[in-house]
Amino acid sequence: MAAYVPVRWVSPLLYGVVLVGGLYSAAVGLDSRLGPTAWRTAGFVIAIGALFALEAAGHRRPDARVPLLLARCALIGAVVLLDVSGLSQVLFVLVPFTAYFAFGRTAALALGALCPAGLLTAFLLTVPGWYRDQERVADLLMLCVGLVLAISMAAVAVGEQRARLELEAYAARVAELSAATERNRLARDIHDSLGHHLTAMSVQLEMASDFQTLDPDAAQRALNEARRSVRLALGDVRQSVRALRDEATRPTLAAALAALAQDGAAGPRVTVEVSGDEDGYGAVELTALYRAAQEAVTNARRHARASQVTVVVRLAGGAARLEVTDDGRGFAPDAAVAGFGLLGMRERVHLVAGSVEVDSSPGAGTQVTVTVPRGTAAKSSVDGRQ
């Protein structure tokens, strides 16, 4: 059972009320039948002080639940015996009240039933005909009412603390999931942007090294392309920083794909065809299409040894369709080990309720088809606000 904290002001408040009532009764001699009260008053004050000290010890040692409960019961019994006012019987309500927090509802109800049973037993043994004494009957009834109120208050307090603990656990889980989602997003962005440009630079620098003596002009062109890739990589880094600062601008898919076709001119020839209207497609959807095309073109340049890559985008009224086709060496998708590129592509497209299909076979090239529904990101945002 989770550790719940009792309402801290209840017990000290009752101790203070009982202390004031007992001292007043002793001072004015309200009950002369008890005879001299000096020693009783001293013991009464000491017992109340011990209850205050026990309350402070309970805050420091909440794990010592059983010893604290037994000590509280013993001290309350001593206070009741030494009190000349009869008011101290109200302290019995603290027994099930504190037990509810430490041991749960069942233990509190059991102790709550024992308190009036104990008082009833004392009446039977010490007060003949108590049931005809209005004061005794009223004491018993008031104790029962106080026990009901105390247990109800404890149940409400425990329920509130339980709800708060569950809310804190839920918030921690949401924070953990949000952090994991953000890590995955950053991993996809790093792979799709910097990974693409670094791949292009690697190919261009290798060409510059290979043609340095054989064809200085080709080597210089490769170096120029490498420099251009560096500038594009820096541009992607700045764009990512703006996105993290919520300063991202709406991407233009046609322009981005045109720049992608020009990137890495030393590699396979890339042709781009975009038809349809981008209106109605959110930034997340257009970015997913661009990143998918970028990944497919990068794979064709790096792995497929292709000479021709075709990128076709159809922006229709209901969905956008991207097809990236190359004439490279292909591969067997079922036997291939999925890398970060295809995994990140599928994750990004699935976030906008899209789908990814890879059609390839050894020696027959590769076709990557991505379908993204129109308006999915915008609808998700509206639903989330509702």
N, C-alpha and C positions, 0 to 999 in steps of 0.2 A: 504494500500500500504506500502511496506517495505521502511524504511528510507535509502536513498542512499546519499552518500557524494559527493558534487561537487569537480571537480578537483581544488585543492586549489590554484595553482599558476596562474591560468588564470586571475581571477579578479584583484589581486594585480599587475600583469604585465601590464594589460590594464590601471589601474589607474596610474601607474608610467609613462607609455608612454604619456598618456594624460596630466599629470602634467608637464612633461618636455616640451612637445610641446606647452602647453599654456603659460608657463613661458618664453619660448624663443620668442614666438610671441609677448608677451607683452613687452619684453625687447627691441626688435628691431623695434617695432611699425609696424608690417606687415599690420595691418588693421587700417589705420588712420581715416577711416569713423566713427569709434565708439567713437572717441574723447578720453578724459582722461581715462586711464585704471587702475589707482592705486586702486580705490575702487573695481573695477571689479576683478582685480587680487587678492586682499585680500580675497574677497568672494569666488573666484574660488579655492584658496588654502584651505580655511576653508572647503568648500564642499568636496574637494578631501580627506582631512584629515578625515572628517566624514564618507566617504565611506570606508576608511581603518579601522576605528574603528568599523563600522557596520560589516565588514567582520570578524573581530575578535570576535564580539559579536555573530555572526552566528555560529562560531565554538563552542562557549560555550553553546549556547542555540539553538540547532538544531530543537527543537520542536516548537519554535515560528516562524513558516513558513510564515504565512500571514502578521504579523507586519513587518517582515524583508523584504518581497517582496515590501510592500507599501513604507517603508522607503527608500529602494533602488531606486524605481521609482522616488520618490520625490527628492532625492539627485541627481540622474542622470539628471533630468530635470533642477535643479538649476545649475549644472555644465555646461550644454549645453547653458543656458542663459547667464552665466557669462564668458564663454570661448571666447577669441578673435581670436582663431586659427581655429575654426570650426572642429577641430579634435575630440572633445569630443562626436560627434554623434556616434562614434564607440561603446560607452558604452551602447547604446541601445541593443546591441546583448547579453549583460549579463542578461537582463530581461528574455527572454525565456530560456536562457542557465541554469540559476539557478532554474527557475520554473520547468524545466524538472526533476531535481533531487527531488524537493520537492512535486510536484503535478502530474507528469506524462506527457506523450507525448501530450495528448489532450490540456491540459492547456498551454504547451509550444508552440504548433502550434497556438493557439488562440492569445497568447501574441505576438508571432512572426509576426502575420498578423497585429496586432494593431500598431506595431512600424512603419512600412513604411506608414501605413494609417495616423498615427499622423503627421509624417513628411510631407506627401503630403498635409494634411490639413493646416499645418503651411505655406507651400509654397503658397497654394491657397489664404490664407488670407493676407499674408505679402509681397509676391513677385509676382507682376503682370507679366504675360508672362514668368513665370519660366520655362515652358517647352521649351522655346527657349534659355534658359541659359544653356550652356554646363556644367558649374560647378554644378548647381543645379541638373541637370539630372544625372550627374556622382555621386553626393552624394547619391541620391536615389538608383541608381543601386548598388553602393558599399555597402550600408546598407543592401540591399536584399541579396547580396552575403555573407556578413558577417553573417547574420541571418541563412542562409542555412548551412554554415560551423559550426556555434556555435551549432545549433540544432543537426547536424550530430555528432559532437564531444560528445555532451551530451548523445545521443542515444548509441554510442559505449561505453562510460564510464559506463552508467547504465547497459548495457548488460553484461559487464565484471564483474561488482559488483554483479549482479544477479547470474551469473554463479558461482562466488566464494562462495556466500552464499549457493547456492544449493549444491555445492561440500562439503562445511563444514557440512551442514546438513546430506548429504549422508555419510560422513566420521564418523560423530557422531553415525548415525544409524548402520553402519557397526561395529563400536567399541562396541556398545551396544549388537548387536547380537553375536559378537565374545565373549564378556564376558559371555553372557547367555549360549553359547555353551560350553565354558570352564567350567562353573559352573556345567552344566549337566554332562560333562565328568568326572570331579572330583567326583561328587556324585556317578556316576556309578562305578568308580574305588574304592572308599571307601567302597561302599556296596559289590562289588564283591570280593575284596581282604580282607580287614580288617573284614568286616561283616562275611565272610565265616569262617575265623580263630577264631573270637570271639565266633561264634556259636559253633564251635568244642570245644573250651576251656570251654564254659559254660556246655556243655554236659559232658565233661570229669571230670570237677570239681564236678559236681553233683554226678557222679558215685563214685568219690573218697570219697565224703562225705557219700554216702549211704553205701559203702562197707568198711568204715574205721574200724568197729568193726567186721563185719561178715566175710570179706575176705580181710585181710590186703594186700595180694599179688595183688589182683585185684585193690585195691585202689591205690597201688603204681604204677601199670601199667597205670592207668588212669592219675595219676599225671605226669608220664613220657610223656604220650601223650600230656598233657596240656603244658608241657615245650616245646615239639616239635612244637606244634601249635604256641607258642610264638615266637620261632625262625623263623618259616615260615612267620609269620606276619611281623617280622622285615625285613626279606628278601624282602617281597612285598613292604614294605615302601621304602627300599633302591632302589628297581627297579623303583618305581614311581618317586623317586627323580632323578634317572638317566634319566628317560624319560623326566622329566621337563627340565633337562639340555641338552637335545638332545644327551644323551649318551646311549640310549636304544639299546640293542642287539636284533637280530632277534630271536624270541621265537622258541623253538623246541616243536612242539605240542605233539609228542609222549612222550617225557620226562616229560613235564608238566602234562600230563594226568596220567602218571605212578605215579608221586608224589601225584597227587590228590587221586588216589586209595589207597595209603598208609596212607594218612592223616586220622586221626580219626579211628584207627583200632578197637576201641571199638564199633563203630556203625555198620551199615549194611555192608555186604561184597560187595566190588566194584570191578568189572572186567572191563578191558579196552582192546579194540581191535582196532588197527589202521592199515589201509591198504592204499596203494597208496603213491605217491611221493609229498612231500611238495613244491618242486620247482615249481615256477609259482604262488604261493600264497604269498601275501604280509604279512608283520608283522601285519597290521591292521586286515586282514581277519583271520589269525591264532589266534590272540588275541581274536577276536569276538567268534570264535569257542570254545576256551578254557574257556572264561568267561561264555559262555552259558552252557557248561558242568559243570563248577564249581557251577553255580547257581542251576542247576537241581539236582546235587548231594547233595548240601546243603539243598535244600527243602526236598529231600527224607530222609535225616538224621534227619532233625529237625521236620518235620510235618507229613511225610507219615507213620512213624513207619515201614519202609520196612526192610526186612531181606536180600534182594539181589538187587543190582543196576548194570545194564549193560550199559557200554558206548561203542558205536560202531561209528567209524569214517571211512568214505570212501572218499578218496581224488582222485577223478576222473579227467579226462582231462578237462571237462567243468565246474564242480562244485564240491564242497565238501558237504557231507551230514553227519550230526551228529544226532545220536539217543541215547537218555538216557531213559532207561526203568527201572521202579522199580515195586516191587510187594506189595507196600504199600496199604493203605486204600483208596487212590484216592480221588477225589472231583468232583464237577460239575462245569466245567469251566464257563458256562454261568451264573451261580448264584454266582460265587466267586467274591470277591472284589480284584481287581488286586493290588498287593503290589509293593514296589519299585523294588523287584528282577525281576519279569517278565517284568515290564515296562522298566527297564534298559536293560534287555536282548533284548527286541524288538527294543529299540532305537539303541543299539550298532550294532545289525545285520542289521537293515535297513540302517545304514550308509554305509554299504558295499553292498547295493542292495540285501540283503538276505531276507529270510522269516522264520517265527517261527510258528510252529503248536503245539498245546497242545491237546493231546487226553487222556481223563481221565473220569472216572465215579466212584461213590461211591462203594468201595469194590473191584474194578477191577484194581487197580494200575494206573500208569501214564506213558505216553510216550511223551517226548518232542522231536520234530524233527526240526532241523535247517538246512537250505540249504543256502550256500554262493557261488555265482559265482566265477570262477577263474579269477584272473587278474583285478577285478573291481577297487581295490584301486590304482593299478599302472596306469590304464587307466585314472582314474579321475585326478591323479597328472599330467599326460602328458597333458590332455585337459586343466587343469587349467593354465599350463605354456604357452600353445598356446594362 
